Amino acid sequence: GIWHSVWVNFNSGTSNAIFDYREDRWIRAFGKEYLLERIGFVSQFSEIDERGTELKKTTRKTLPFYFTPMVFRQGNLDAFEDILRSIEPYVPEGSRICELYGGIGTIGLQYVARKKLQWLRFSDASPYLRTCAAKGISEAFPPELQARIAFDTNDAESALESGQGIGAEVLIVDPPRKGLDTGVMRRLVDRDADSTLSEVHRLIYVSCGFDAFMRDATTLLNSGWNLTFAEGHILFPGSDHIETLAVFDHAAQ
């Protein structure tokens, strides 16, 4: 059919917010609960018959991600995958990664198998992500790789306070337009006073708010971080919006 599903949102608020994202404000009128999107890198698969004979080889995107209307999804997945390809060379093989503002893991999960990560811990503040993240992870990864992945529903500052970043070598952030939260920046800048991110030597920053990114970048560059790589991505052609990818390395490393 034409429609995957139809959902109704009941917003009784008086602000200019279009949707009320409380779970009880959404009703699925009909259709499937989850929208499946395969996002990221392409791999080759063999089609095997019941006798074990290879019929043909096919290619498709490897990782499945499941969405509901309460879960953020990039509007231009083709352009977003360009960002993923640009990030890949800056993810060290066998590294330990903490990802904040991680959504359902559309960035960090790409590299668990490809880069043989020791572990990935990612989090996001939305309470509605857990089921979607768990569904995608259980389908995408064998048990031995699932054991290297941890997800929590926490805002960025609370995630760090709970120890999510301890032992990480690489930090991935994809914050909202306002940029990094104060507590996150404080830990990146004053590593001696707070050991939460003391082992992080690389910061991979994906920004959807250029003014906030420039503010955060200036603070980082004045605090022992060096800019290793930066480029802009146009996710919405014809608009004045730019998505910025930047890689910072700490001078002490």
C-alpha positions in Angstrom: 0.0 0.0 0.0 0.9 3.7 -0.2 1.0 4.3 3.6 3.3 2.6 6.0 1.3 3.7 9.0 -0.8 6.6 10.2 -0.3 8.1 13.7 -2.4 10.8 15.4 -0.8 13.2 17.9 -2.9 15.0 20.5 -1.2 18.2 21.5 -3.0 20.2 24.2 -0.2 22.6 24.9 -0.2 26.3 24.3 3.3 26.7 23.0 4.4 26.8 19.3 5.6 23.1 19.5 4.0 21.1 16.8 3.9 17.8 18.6 3.5 16.7 22.2 6.1 13.9 22.5 4.7 12.3 25.6 4.0 8.7 24.7 0.4 8.7 25.7 -0.2 11.6 23.2 0.4 9.3 20.2 -2.1 6.9 18.8 -1.3 4.5 15.9 -4.5 4.5 13.8 -3.3 1.7 11.6 -0.1 0.2 10.1 3.1 -1.1 11.6 4.6 0.2 14.8 8.1 0.5 13.6 9.6 2.0 10.4 12.7 0.1 9.3 15.5 2.0 7.7 18.9 0.5 6.7 21.5 3.3 7.2 25.2 3.4 6.6 27.7 1.2 4.8 27.0 -1.4 2.1 28.0 -5.0 2.5 27.8 -8.0 0.3 25.5 -11.0 1.3 25.2 -14.4 -0.2 21.7 -16.0 -0.9 21.9 -19.6 0.1 19.3 -22.4 -0.8 18.2 -25.2 1.5 21.1 -27.4 0.3 23.7 -24.7 1.2 24.4 -23.8 -2.4 25.1 -20.1 -3.0 22.6 -18.8 -5.4 23.8 -15.2 -5.9 25.5 -12.4 -4.1 23.6 -9.2 -3.3 24.6 -5.9 -1.7 22.6 -3.9 0.8 23.2 -1.6 3.7 24.1 -3.6 6.7 22.6 -2.0 9.8 18.8 -1.9 10.5 17.4 1.0 12.5 13.8 1.1 13.8 11.9 4.4 14.2 8.6 5.5 15.6 7.2 9.1 15.4 8.7 9.8 18.8 12.3 9.1 17.6 14.4 11.6 15.7 15.4 10.6 12.1 17.6 12.6 9.8 15.6 14.0 6.9 18.3 13.4 4.2 19.8 10.0 4.8 21.9 10.0 1.7 23.7 13.1 2.8 23.9 11.8 6.3 25.7 8.7 5.0 28.3 11.1 3.5 29.0 12.3 7.0 29.4 8.7 8.2 32.0 8.0 5.5 33.9 11.1 6.4 34.0 10.1 10.1 35.3 6.5 9.4 39.0 7.4 8.9 39.0 9.2 12.3 37.7 6.2 14.3 40.8 4.3 15.4 40.5 0.5 15.1 40.0 -1.2 18.4 39.1 2.0 20.2 36.8 2.6 23.1 34.0 5.1 22.2 31.6 7.2 24.2 28.8 8.8 22.2 26.6 11.5 23.7 23.4 12.9 22.1 23.5 9.5 20.3 19.8 9.0 19.3 19.4 5.3 18.5 23.1 4.9 17.6 23.0 5.8 13.9 26.6 7.1 14.1 28.4 5.0 16.7 26.9 1.6 15.8 28.3 1.9 12.3 31.8 1.3 13.6 31.4 -1.5 16.2 32.2 -4.3 13.7 33.9 -2.2 10.9 36.5 -0.8 13.4 36.5 -3.8 15.8 35.7 -1.5 18.7 36.5 -2.6 22.2 33.3 -1.1 23.3 30.7 1.6 22.5 28.6 3.3 25.2 26.0 5.7 23.8 23.1 7.6 25.3 20.4 10.1 24.6 17.9 12.0 26.7 14.7 10.8 25.0 13.0 8.0 27.0 11.4 6.6 23.9 14.6 5.4 22.3 15.3 2.3 24.3 13.0 -0.1 22.6 14.0 1.1 19.1 17.7 0.9 19.9 17.4 -2.5 21.5 15.5 -3.9 18.5 18.0 -2.7 16.0 21.1 -3.9 18.0 19.6 -7.3 18.6 19.0 -7.8 14.9 22.2 -6.3 13.6 24.9 -7.8 15.9 25.8 -11.3 17.1 25.9 -11.8 20.9 29.6 -11.3 21.1 29.3 -7.8 19.6 26.2 -7.0 21.5 28.2 -7.5 24.7 30.4 -4.6 23.6 27.5 -2.2 23.3 25.8 -0.3 26.1 22.9 2.2 25.7 21.2 4.4 28.3 18.5 7.0 28.3 20.3 9.9 29.9 21.0 13.5 29.0 24.6 14.1 28.2 25.6 15.6 31.5 23.9 12.9 33.5 25.5 10.2 31.3 29.0 11.5 32.1 28.1 11.8 35.8 27.1 8.1 35.8 30.5 7.2 34.3 29.7 6.6 30.7 32.8 8.3 29.5 35.3 6.7 31.9 38.0 4.8 29.9 36.8 6.2 26.5 39.5 7.2 24.0 37.1 8.8 21.5 34.1 11.0 22.2 31.4 11.4 19.5 28.9 14.2 20.0 25.9 15.2 17.8 24.2 17.8 20.0 21.1 19.9 19.2 21.4 23.4 17.7 22.3 24.9 21.1 25.6 23.0 21.1 27.4 21.2 23.9 25.9 21.3 27.4 27.9 23.2 30.0 28.9 20.1 31.9 30.1 18.4 28.8 32.3 21.3 27.8 33.6 21.7 31.3 34.9 18.1 31.4 36.5 18.5 28.0 38.3 21.7 28.9 39.3 21.0 32.5 40.6 17.5 32.3 42.7 17.8 35.5 39.8 18.8 37.7 37.5 16.1 36.4 38.8 12.7 35.3 35.6 11.6 33.5 37.0 12.2 30.1 40.7 12.2 31.0 41.5 9.4 28.5 39.7 11.0 25.6 42.2 12.2 23.0 39.8 12.6 20.1 36.5 14.4 19.8 34.3 13.9 16.8 31.8 16.7 16.7 28.7 16.7 14.3 26.9 20.0 14.5 23.6 21.2 13.2 23.9 24.7 14.7 26.8 26.6 13.2 26.8 29.5 15.6 26.9 27.2 18.6 29.6 25.1 16.9 31.8 28.2 16.4 31.4 29.1 20.1 32.3 25.5 21.2 35.2 25.3 18.7 36.7 28.5 20.0 36.5 27.3 23.6 38.1 23.9 22.7 40.9 25.5 20.6 41.8 27.8 23.6 41.9 24.8 25.9 44.5 22.4 24.5 42.5 20.9 21.6 43.7 21.1 18.0 41.4 21.0 14.9 42.5 18.0 12.9 39.7 18.0 10.2 36.6 19.9 9.4 34.1 20.0 6.5 30.5 21.2 5.8 27.7 19.0 4.6 24.5 20.3 2.9 21.6 18.1 4.1 18.9 20.5 2.9 19.8 21.8 -0.6 18.3 25.2 -1.2 18.4 26.2 2.4 21.0 28.2 4.4 21.5 25.3 6.8 24.9 23.5 7.0 25.9 20.5 9.0 29.4 20.7 10.3 31.7 17.7 10.9 34.9 18.5 12.9 37.6 16.3 14.5 39.6 17.6 17.4 42.6 16.0 18.9 43.9 16.9 22.4 47.4 18.4 22.4 48.5 16.3 25.4 48.2 13.1 23.5 
